[in-house]
């Protein structure tokens, strides 16, 4: 191999290691079949060698739990603090929740709205009412965050992966 090929291979390995080190947080509702959709998205991203996580990946099963809700809150905080890319997939409920923004995701979205991290993708199923505050944050960050509407969640898997790949590539290039 000539030196340029060695350099290329080293650089490629460096990029792959960097890419795997960037955690992608996936946020959304876990009720009904929506958790399965989010888990499928996570597995799709992992199949593309991306480091995708959900709050359930941070649940501490060894320490005594104060309460299920307190554990869920702590897991959510850990996901948020450790993620560099934040992906929100918002799918309305088929019944009692009337397709409105709910507690857990509202709280996580509130953190993103307050901190305004640069790498946020918000994917909203058609017909979902994200509420005025959430919409205001999306409007304010329109030039920085990715916002997309979809009909079927599987239709956006490739778009989310591309968004994450683009962000990671830009992060890598800015560090070098």
SVG drawing of the C-alpha trace seen along z (x, -y; Angstrom):
<svg xmlns="http://www.w3.org/2000/svg" viewBox="-60 -32 64 38">
<polyline fill="none" stroke="black" stroke-width="0.4" points="0.0,0.0 1.1,-3.5 1.1,-6.1 -2.1,-7.7 -4.0,-4.4 -2.7,-3.9 -3.8,-7.4 -7.2,-6.8 -7.7,-3.6 -6.6,-5.2 -8.9,-8.1 -11.8,-5.8 -11.2,-3.8 -11.0,-7.1 -14.3,-8.2 -16.0,-4.9 -14.9,-5.0 -16.0,-8.6 -19.4,-7.8 -20.0,-4.9 -19.1,-7.3 -21.9,-9.7 -25.0,-8.8 -28.4,-9.3 -31.3,-9.7 -34.7,-8.5 -37.7,-10.0 -41.4,-9.3 -44.4,-7.7 -44.2,-4.1 -47.9,-3.3 -49.8,-1.1 -47.6,0.1 -45.5,-3.1 -42.7,-1.7 -42.3,1.1 -42.0,-1.5 -39.3,-3.3 -37.5,-0.1 -37.6,0.8 -36.1,-2.6 -33.4,-2.1 -32.5,1.3 -32.6,-0.1 -30.1,-2.8 -27.9,-0.2 -27.9,1.9 -26.3,-1.1 -23.6,-1.2 -25.1,-4.2 -25.2,-4.4 -28.9,-4.8 -30.4,-4.6 -33.8,-5.0 -34.4,-5.8 -35.1,-2.1 -31.4,-1.4 -30.5,-3.5 -32.8,-1.8 -30.8,-0.7 -31.9,2.8 -29.3,3.2 -30.1,0.4 -33.3,0.3 -35.9,-1.7 -37.6,-4.6 -40.5,-4.3 -41.1,-3.2 -41.8,-6.8 -38.6,-8.1 -36.6,-5.4 -38.2,-6.4 -37.3,-10.1 -33.7,-9.3 -33.4,-7.1 -34.8,-9.9 -32.3,-12.4 -29.4,-10.1 -30.5,-9.6 -30.7,-13.4 -27.4,-14.2 -25.5,-11.5 -26.9,-12.1 -25.4,-14.5 -28.3,-14.0 -31.9,-14.0 -34.6,-12.4 -38.2,-12.9 -40.8,-10.6 -44.3,-11.8 -47.2,-9.4 -50.6,-10.3 -52.5,-7.8 -55.3,-5.8 -57.6,-6.6 -57.8,-8.3 -55.0,-10.7 -56.5,-12.6 -53.2,-13.0 -51.8,-15.7 -48.4,-16.2 -48.0,-14.3 -46.0,-14.4 -42.8,-12.4 -42.1,-13.7 -43.2,-17.2 -40.6,-17.2 -37.8,-15.9 -38.9,-18.3 -38.8,-21.0 -35.1,-20.3 -34.3,-20.5 -36.4,-23.7 -34.5,-25.3 -31.0,-24.1 -31.4,-24.5 -28.8,-21.8 -27.9,-22.0 -28.7,-18.5 -32.4,-17.8 -34.7,-16.0 -38.5,-16.2 -40.6,-13.8 -44.3,-14.2 -47.1,-12.0 -49.7,-13.8 -52.6,-14.9 -50.6,-15.2 -51.1,-18.4 -47.8,-19.3 -49.3,-22.2 -48.4,-25.9 -45.2,-25.8 -43.7,-22.9 -44.6,-24.4 -43.1,-27.7 -39.8,-26.0 -39.9,-24.3 -40.6,-27.6 -37.8,-29.4 -35.3,-26.7 -36.5,-26.1 -33.1,-27.0 -31.2,-24.6 -33.5,-21.6 -34.9,-19.2 -38.7,-19.0 -40.6,-16.5 -44.1,-15.1 -44.9,-11.5 -47.8,-9.2 -46.1,-5.8 -43.1,-5.7 -41.3,-3.2 -41.2,-5.8 -38.9,-8.0 -36.3,-5.4 -34.0,-6.2 -34.5,-9.9 -33.6,-9.7 -30.5,-7.6 -29.4,-10.1 -29.9,-13.0 -27.8,-11.3 -25.1,-10.4 -24.9,-14.0 -24.7,-15.4 -22.0,-13.0 -20.0,-13.7 -20.2,-17.4 -19.2,-17.0 -16.3,-14.8 -15.1,-17.4 -15.4,-20.3 -13.2,-18.4 -10.5,-17.8"/>
</svg>
